[in-house]
Amino acid sequence: MNERTKQFRVGLIVFITLLLGSTLILWNSDFSGLPFQGTYQVKMLVDQAPGVAPNTPVRRRGLPIGRVDSIEDTDTGALITMNIDDGKVIKDNELGRIQSSLVGDAVIEFSAVRPTLGAQPVPAGATVQGRYNPNPMDMLASLQGDLRQSIVSLGQAGEEVAELADRLNTVLGANDMQRVTQLVESTDRAMAEFANAAKNINDVIGDEEFKQQLKSGLVQLPSVMSDARTILVALEGAVVSADQNLKNLQGLTGPLGERGVVIVDNLEKSVRNLEELLGQVAVFTKNINESQGTVGLLIRDRAMYDQLNGTIAQAQGTITDVRNLVNNEKFLRRIEMILDNIWVLTDKLARDPARIIRGVANRETPIK
């Protein structure tokens, strides 16, 4: 290989390296700060702005939209003036957060803090609110004092624990250590028994049939509670009814208690009247048994009984004849005709009573 070939290869490698480097630089460069790029200014007010300086990147949802033009210290906080590229907007529902890295580089990131529905772009020259998000180093610095105090308190607690252990070793002798050992052994046995009991419970609960029955019982529990509630309501109604009945009974027994003497007297009179009535009934039955009176004779005299039976038979025959006449259509038709004639006659007489006189006179006049 000659010298020209080596130089050509070295030059080719250098050219490719420069081309790749330029491509990467152009790919990762931000051209928002170029003088020919159109921008408009928006201000942001924050309580503090560490790491923020001119040309600090301004991003929205992770995408670059501009850079910081200047920063000013005011009585209300740090006022940051930002150059926003034309075509890029900041919505009024977004908040600017200053985020700084561990090495001190800062960036302003805008993200939505409210729903985007109905959000409007921030006009040029407007002032928006911002906030500074502390980085891990700031948080560590703020926790440094508390951490130191915690370490000191932890050291004191360790010393107190060591002192307590020394006192326990001093107080506890050989017998006490034996008691502690027995206590540990008892605890071990109790834990073993508890494990055995848990195993037995698991054997019972782990049964599929028992689980199914338990599930069925839990499913039926609401209906059982509903039935119990219904029963309680019914019992409540029964108690109310019983209370009302007791009140009614009290209203009944009250007058009975007040008129007890009169009621007892009336009962005594009723008993005496009943005794007299029973005596009269006894005399009446005795007379009947001794054939005195009509009833006794009727019972004991056979001839009179036969005569009365024959009379009843004749009455039944008469009733049968009358019933047959009533059921006879011809007889009923004649009766109806007679009743109609009577009705017509009475109606004519009621209308013209002089007919009777004319009829008599006409009968007395000889027929020619």
C-alpha positions as CSV (number, residue, x, y, z in Angstrom):
1,M,0.0,0.0,0.0
2,N,1.5,3.3,-1.1
3,E,1.4,6.6,0.8
4,R,-1.4,8.2,-1.3
5,T,-3.8,5.3,-0.6
6,K,-3.2,5.8,3.1
7,Q,-3.8,9.5,3.0
8,F,-7.0,9.0,0.9
9,R,-8.4,6.5,3.5
10,V,-7.5,8.8,6.4
11,G,-9.1,11.7,4.7
12,L,-12.2,9.6,3.9
13,I,-12.6,8.6,7.5
14,V,-12.2,12.2,8.7
15,F,-14.8,13.4,6.2
16,I,-17.3,10.7,7.3
17,T,-16.7,11.6,10.9
18,L,-17.2,15.3,10.3
19,L,-20.4,14.5,8.3
20,L,-21.8,12.3,11.1
21,G,-20.9,14.8,13.8
22,S,-22.5,17.7,11.8
23,T,-25.6,15.6,11.3
24,L,-25.9,14.8,15.0
25,I,-25.4,18.4,15.9
26,L,-28.0,19.6,13.5
27,W,-30.4,16.9,14.6
28,N,-30.2,17.8,18.3
29,S,-29.8,21.5,18.0
30,D,-32.6,24.0,18.9
31,F,-32.9,26.7,16.3
32,S,-35.6,28.7,18.1
33,G,-33.1,31.3,19.2
34,L,-32.0,32.2,15.6
35,P,-32.5,35.9,14.7
36,F,-34.6,35.1,11.7
37,Q,-37.2,33.1,13.8
38,G,-40.4,35.2,14.6
39,T,-41.4,35.3,18.3
40,Y,-43.7,37.0,20.8
41,Q,-43.2,37.6,24.5
42,V,-45.1,36.1,27.5
43,K,-44.1,36.8,31.1
44,M,-44.2,34.4,34.0
45,L,-44.2,35.2,37.7
46,V,-42.7,32.7,40.2
47,D,-41.6,32.8,43.8
48,Q,-38.1,31.8,42.9
49,A,-36.1,30.8,39.8
50,P,-32.8,29.1,40.6
51,G,-30.8,28.2,37.5
52,V,-33.0,30.3,35.1
53,A,-31.0,32.6,32.8
54,P,-31.3,34.1,29.3
55,N,-31.7,31.4,26.6
56,T,-33.1,28.9,29.1
57,P,-35.3,26.5,27.1
58,V,-39.1,26.8,27.4
59,R,-41.0,23.6,26.6
60,R,-44.7,22.6,26.4
61,R,-45.5,18.9,26.9
62,G,-41.8,18.2,26.4
63,L,-41.5,20.0,23.1
64,P,-39.5,23.3,22.7
65,I,-41.6,26.4,22.1
66,G,-39.1,29.2,22.9
67,R,-36.4,30.5,25.3
68,V,-36.0,32.9,28.2
69,D,-35.3,36.5,27.1
70,S,-34.6,38.1,30.5
71,I,-35.3,37.7,34.2
72,E,-36.2,40.4,36.7
73,D,-36.3,40.5,40.5
74,T,-39.5,42.1,41.8
75,D,-41.2,42.5,45.2
76,T,-43.7,39.7,44.4
77,G,-41.1,37.2,43.0
78,A,-39.0,36.6,39.9
79,L,-40.5,37.9,36.6
80,I,-39.3,35.9,33.7
81,T,-39.8,37.2,30.1
82,M,-40.0,34.4,27.5
83,N,-39.7,34.6,23.7
84,I,-42.3,32.2,22.3
85,D,-42.0,31.0,18.7
86,D,-44.7,32.0,16.3
87,G,-47.2,29.3,15.8
88,K,-46.6,28.0,19.3
89,V,-49.1,28.8,22.1
90,I,-49.5,28.5,25.8
91,K,-53.0,27.8,27.1
92,D,-54.6,29.5,30.1
93,N,-55.2,26.2,31.7
94,E,-51.4,25.4,31.8
95,L,-48.9,26.0,34.6
96,G,-45.2,26.7,34.0
97,R,-42.9,24.7,36.2
98,I,-39.2,25.4,36.6
99,Q,-37.2,22.1,36.8
100,S,-33.5,22.0,37.5
101,S,-31.1,19.1,37.2
102,L,-28.4,18.0,39.6
103,V,-25.8,20.0,37.7
104,G,-27.9,23.2,37.9
105,D,-29.3,23.3,34.3
106,A,-32.9,24.6,34.4
107,V,-35.8,24.3,32.0
108,I,-39.4,25.8,32.0
109,E,-42.0,23.1,31.3
110,F,-45.7,24.0,30.7
111,S,-48.3,21.3,31.3
112,A,-52.1,21.3,31.8
113,V,-53.4,21.5,35.4
114,R,-57.1,21.8,34.4
115,P,-59.3,20.2,31.7
116,T,-58.4,21.5,28.2
117,L,-62.0,21.9,27.2
118,G,-62.6,25.6,26.6
119,A,-59.0,26.6,27.2
120,Q,-57.8,29.7,25.3
121,P,-54.3,30.7,24.2
122,V,-52.4,33.2,26.3
123,P,-52.1,36.5,24.3
124,A,-48.8,38.3,23.8
125,G,-47.6,40.4,26.7
126,A,-49.7,38.6,29.2
127,T,-48.4,37.3,32.6
128,V,-48.9,33.8,33.7
129,Q,-48.2,32.1,37.0
130,G,-45.4,29.6,37.5
131,R,-43.9,27.4,40.2
132,Y,-40.5,26.1,41.1
133,N,-40.1,22.3,41.5
134,P,-37.2,21.6,43.9
135,N,-34.7,19.0,42.7
136,P,-33.4,16.2,44.9
137,M,-30.4,18.2,46.0
138,D,-32.7,21.0,47.3
139,M,-34.8,18.5,49.1
140,L,-31.7,16.9,50.6
141,A,-30.5,20.3,51.7
142,S,-33.8,21.1,53.4
143,L,-33.7,17.7,55.1
144,Q,-30.1,18.1,56.3
145,G,-31.0,19.8,59.5
146,D,-33.8,17.3,60.3
147,L,-31.5,14.4,59.3
148,R,-28.8,15.6,61.7
149,Q,-31.4,15.9,64.5
150,S,-32.7,12.4,63.7
151,I,-29.2,11.0,63.8
152,V,-28.6,12.6,67.2
153,S,-31.9,11.3,68.6
154,L,-31.2,7.9,67.2
155,G,-27.8,7.9,69.0
156,Q,-29.4,8.9,72.3
157,A,-32.0,6.2,71.9
158,G,-29.3,3.6,71.2
159,E,-27.5,4.7,74.4
160,E,-30.7,4.4,76.4
161,V,-31.4,0.9,75.0
162,A,-27.9,-0.2,75.9
163,E,-28.4,1.2,79.4
164,L,-31.7,-0.6,79.7
165,A,-30.1,-3.9,78.6
166,D,-27.4,-3.5,81.3
167,R,-30.0,-3.0,83.9
168,L,-31.9,-6.0,82.7
169,N,-28.8,-8.1,82.9
170,T,-28.2,-6.8,86.4
171,V,-31.7,-7.4,87.6
172,L,-32.2,-10.8,86.0
173,G,-30.3,-13.6,87.7
174,A,-30.0,-17.3,87.1
175,N,-33.6,-18.0,88.3
176,D,-35.0,-15.2,86.3
177,M,-33.3,-16.4,83.2
178,Q,-34.7,-19.8,83.8
179,R,-38.2,-18.3,84.1
180,V,-37.6,-16.5,80.8
181,T,-36.5,-19.8,79.2
182,Q,-39.7,-21.5,80.5
183,L,-41.7,-18.6,79.2
184,V,-40.1,-18.9,75.8
185,E,-40.8,-22.7,75.9
186,S,-44.4,-22.1,76.9
187,T,-44.8,-19.6,74.1
188,D,-43.3,-22.1,71.7
189,R,-45.8,-24.8,72.8
190,A,-48.7,-22.3,72.6
191,M,-47.7,-21.4,69.1
192,A,-47.5,-25.1,68.2
193,E,-51.0,-25.6,69.6
194,F,-52.3,-22.6,67.8
195,A,-50.8,-23.9,64.6
196,N,-52.5,-27.2,65.2
197,A,-55.8,-25.5,65.9
198,A,-55.4,-23.4,62.8
199,K,-54.8,-26.6,60.8
200,N,-57.9,-28.2,62.2
201,I,-60.0,-25.1,61.4
202,N,-58.5,-25.2,57.9
203,D,-59.5,-28.8,57.6
204,V,-63.1,-27.9,58.5
205,I,-63.3,-24.8,56.5
206,G,-61.4,-26.2,53.6
207,D,-64.1,-28.9,53.0
208,E,-65.8,-28.2,49.7
209,E,-69.2,-29.4,51.0
210,F,-68.9,-27.1,54.1
211,K,-67.9,-24.2,51.8
212,Q,-70.9,-24.8,49.6
213,Q,-73.2,-25.0,52.6
214,L,-71.7,-21.9,54.0
215,K,-72.2,-20.0,50.7
216,S,-75.8,-21.3,50.5
217,G,-76.4,-20.1,54.1
218,L,-74.9,-16.7,53.3
219,V,-77.1,-16.5,50.2
220,Q,-80.2,-17.3,52.2
221,L,-79.2,-14.9,55.0
222,P,-80.9,-11.9,53.5
223,S,-84.2,-13.8,53.0
224,V,-83.9,-15.1,56.6
225,M,-83.4,-11.5,57.8
226,S,-86.4,-10.4,55.8
227,D,-88.5,-13.1,57.3
228,A,-87.3,-12.2,60.8
229,R,-88.1,-8.6,60.1
230,T,-91.6,-9.6,59.0
231,I,-92.0,-11.8,62.1
232,L,-90.9,-8.9,64.3
233,V,-93.4,-6.6,62.6
234,A,-96.2,-9.2,63.2
235,L,-95.1,-9.6,66.8
236,E,-95.2,-5.9,67.2
237,G,-98.7,-5.8,65.8
238,A,-99.7,-8.7,68.2
239,V,-98.2,-6.8,71.1
240,V,-100.2,-3.7,70.2
241,S,-103.3,-5.8,69.9
242,A,-102.7,-7.5,73.2
243,D,-102.1,-4.1,74.8
244,Q,-105.4,-2.8,73.3
245,N,-107.2,-6.0,74.5
246,L,-105.8,-5.5,78.0
247,K,-106.9,-1.9,78.0
248,N,-110.4,-3.0,76.9
249,L,-110.4,-5.8,79.5
250,Q,-109.4,-3.2,82.1
251,G,-112.3,-1.0,80.9
252,L,-114.6,-4.1,81.4
253,T,-113.2,-5.2,84.8
254,G,-113.3,-1.7,86.1
255,P,-117.1,-1.3,86.0
256,L,-117.4,-4.9,87.2
257,G,-115.3,-4.1,90.2
258,E,-117.3,-1.0,90.9
259,R,-120.7,-2.8,90.6
260,G,-119.6,-6.1,92.1
261,V,-122.1,-6.0,95.0
262,V,-125.1,-5.3,92.6
263,I,-123.9,-8.0,90.2
264,V,-123.6,-10.6,93.0
265,D,-127.2,-9.7,94.2
266,N,-128.5,-10.1,90.7
267,L,-126.8,-13.5,90.4
268,E,-128.3,-14.6,93.7
269,K,-131.8,-13.5,92.5
270,S,-131.2,-15.4,89.2
271,V,-130.2,-18.5,91.0
272,R,-133.4,-18.3,93.2
273,N,-135.6,-17.8,90.1
274,L,-133.9,-20.7,88.4
275,E,-134.6,-22.9,91.5
276,E,-138.3,-21.9,91.4
277,L,-138.4,-22.6,87.6
278,L,-136.8,-26.0,88.1
279,G,-139.4,-26.7,90.8
280,Q,-142.2,-25.8,88.5
281,V,-140.8,-27.9,85.7
282,A,-140.5,-30.8,88.2
283,V,-144.2,-30.4,89.1
284,F,-145.2,-30.2,85.4
285,T,-143.3,-33.4,84.6
286,K,-144.8,-35.1,87.6
287,N,-148.4,-34.1,86.4
288,I,-147.6,-35.4,83.0
289,N,-146.4,-38.7,84.4
290,E,-149.5,-39.0,86.6
291,S,-151.9,-38.5,83.6
292,Q,-153.3,-35.2,85.0
293,G,-154.1,-32.6,82.4
294,T,-154.6,-32.7,78.6
295,V,-151.0,-33.5,77.8
296,G,-150.9,-36.4,80.2
297,L,-154.2,-37.8,78.9
298,L,-153.0,-37.4,75.3
299,I,-150.0,-39.4,76.1
300,R,-151.7,-42.1,78.0
301,D,-155.2,-42.3,76.4
302,R,-154.9,-44.4,73.2
303,A,-158.5,-43.5,72.0
304,M,-157.8,-39.8,72.2
305,Y,-154.5,-40.2,70.5
306,D,-156.1,-42.2,67.6
307,Q,-158.9,-39.5,67.3
308,L,-156.3,-36.7,67.2
309,N,-154.3,-38.7,64.6
310,G,-157.4,-39.1,62.4
311,T,-158.2,-35.4,62.7
312,I,-154.7,-34.6,61.6
313,A,-155.0,-37.1,58.6
314,Q,-158.3,-35.4,57.5
315,A,-156.7,-32.0,57.7
316,Q,-153.8,-33.3,55.6
317,G,-156.3,-34.6,53.0
318,T,-158.1,-31.3,52.9
319,I,-154.8,-29.5,52.4
320,T,-154.0,-31.9,49.6
321,D,-157.3,-31.2,47.9
322,V,-156.8,-27.5,48.2
323,R,-153.3,-27.8,46.8
324,N,-154.7,-29.9,43.9
325,L,-157.3,-27.2,43.2
326,V,-154.6,-24.5,43.3
327,N,-152.5,-26.5,40.9
328,N,-155.4,-27.1,38.5
329,E,-155.0,-24.8,35.5
330,K,-158.8,-24.8,34.6
331,F,-159.8,-23.9,38.1
332,L,-157.2,-21.1,38.2
333,R,-158.3,-19.8,34.8
334,R,-162.0,-19.7,36.1
335,I,-160.9,-17.9,39.2
336,E,-159.0,-15.4,37.1
337,M,-162.0,-14.8,34.9
338,I,-164.3,-14.3,37.9
339,L,-161.8,-11.9,39.4
340,D,-161.6,-10.0,36.1
341,N,-165.4,-9.7,35.9
342,I,-165.6,-8.5,39.5
343,W,-162.9,-6.0,38.7
344,V,-164.7,-4.8,35.6
345,L,-168.0,-4.6,37.5
346,T,-166.6,-2.7,40.4
347,D,-164.8,-0.3,38.0
348,K,-168.0,0.4,36.1
349,L,-169.9,0.9,39.3
350,A,-167.2,3.2,40.6
351,R,-167.4,5.2,37.4
352,D,-171.2,5.3,37.1
353,P,-173.2,4.2,40.2
354,A,-176.5,5.1,38.5
355,R,-176.2,2.0,36.4
356,I,-177.7,0.0,39.3
357,I,-180.8,2.1,39.3
358,R,-181.1,2.0,35.5
359,G,-180.7,-1.7,35.5
360,V,-183.4,-2.2,38.1
361,A,-185.7,0.2,36.2
362,N,-185.0,-1.6,32.9
363,R,-185.9,-4.9,34.4
364,E,-189.2,-3.6,35.8
365,T,-190.2,-2.2,32.3
366,P,-192.1,-4.9,30.4
367,I,-190.6,-6.3,27.4
368,K,-192.4,-5.4,24.2
